[in-house]
Amino acid sequence: MSDLQPHRGVLILVFGILGFVLCFPFGIVAWVMGSTDLKAMDAGRMDPEGRALTRAGQVLGMIMCGLIALMMIIGLIAALFAIFASAGH
């Protein structure tokens, strides 16, 4: 019998998918939980069998956070452009 914590790969993958489909905070949770669990797997405290699922969920969370950041930057640029364009009239 092993003393390893069970992996949460399926949960992290679901959170990563929900980050895309439903609400972006799930992507943040997937990224943070994935990072924590991968560190625990590397340290030998967690069952490494779920590494692929955990990594996939973490990557989906990272992508979602990157897309949200990109959209915020584009929105800020568009807002600034609109402000400067309207000031010229």
Secondary structure as GFF3:
##gff-version 3
##sequence-region A 1 89
A	DSSP	alpha_helix	9	21	.	.	.	ID=ss1
A	DSSP	alpha_helix	25	42	.	.	.	ID=ss2
A	DSSP	three_ten_helix	48	50	.	.	.	ID=ss3
A	DSSP	alpha_helix	51	87	.	.	.	ID=ss4
###
